[in-house]
Amino acid sequence: MERFKRSHSPCPVGRASRILGDRWVILILREAFLGATRFEEFLPNTGINRAALTSRLAALVDHGIMERDPPDARKAQYRLTEAGRELAPVMAAMRDWGDRWMFAERGDERLP
């Protein structure tokens, strides 16, 4: 898989969407906010395969959203950086929007 490249868009939304617009990245971030730190902890609740997880974690580290500690260890931990932690309101807004507007389990009706 091709490595994520930084966007050169003059628009901050365009630049952010280059990394944050990936479905797997959002799910990885969700797991990080829920306390996952080890590679294996990101797998069960995301449905992501190992290769995709490896590339997305590397991209998150490259973009300064997560850090790998220690950087070269086989059993490293991944932690949100300050930039990553600042995504908390974005993730909360996505959760709240999903709760309100995504289809309910009981059918096609939207939640009030």
Secondary structure as the mmCIF struct_conf table of DSSP 4:
data_model
#
loop_
_struct_conf.conf_type_id
_struct_conf.id
_struct_conf.beg_label_comp_id
_struct_conf.beg_label_asym_id
_struct_conf.beg_label_seq_id
_struct_conf.end_label_comp_id
_struct_conf.end_label_asym_id
_struct_conf.end_label_seq_id
HELX_LH_PP_P HELX_LH_PP_P1 GLU A 2 PHE A 4
BEND BEND1 PRO A 10 CYS A 11
HELX_RH_AL_P HELX_RH_AL_P1 PRO A 12 LEU A 20
TURN_TY1_P TURN_TY1_P1 GLY A 21 GLY A 21
HELX_RH_AL_P HELX_RH_AL_P2 ARG A 23 PHE A 33
TURN_TY1_P TURN_TY1_P2 LEU A 34 GLY A 35
STRN STRN1 ARG A 38 ARG A 38
HELX_RH_AL_P HELX_RH_AL_P3 PHE A 39 PHE A 42
BEND BEND2 LEU A 43 LEU A 43
TURN_TY1_P TURN_TY1_P3 PRO A 44 THR A 46
HELX_RH_AL_P HELX_RH_AL_P4 ARG A 50 ASP A 62
TURN_TY1_P TURN_TY1_P4 HIS A 63 GLY A 64
BEND BEND3 ILE A 65 ILE A 65
STRN STRN2 MET A 66 ASP A 69
BEND BEND4 PRO A 70 PRO A 70
TURN_TY1_P TURN_TY1_P5 PRO A 71 ASP A 72
TURN_TY1_P TURN_TY1_P6 ARG A 74 LYS A 75
STRN STRN3 GLN A 77 LEU A 80
HELX_RH_AL_P HELX_RH_AL_P5 GLU A 82 ARG A 85
TURN_TY1_P TURN_TY1_P7 GLU A 86 LEU A 87
HELX_RH_AL_P HELX_RH_AL_P6 ALA A 88 TRP A 101
BEND BEND5 MET A 102 MET A 102
STRN STRN4 PHE A 103 PHE A 103
HELX_LH_PP_P HELX_LH_PP_P2 ALA A 104 ALA A 104
TURN_TY1_P TURN_TY1_P8 GLU A 105 ARG A 106
BEND BEND6 GLY A 107 ASP A 108
HELX_LH_PP_P HELX_LH_PP_P3 GLU A 109 GLU A 109
STRN STRN5 ARG A 110 ARG A 110
HELX_LH_PP_P HELX_LH_PP_P4 LEU A 111 LEU A 111
#
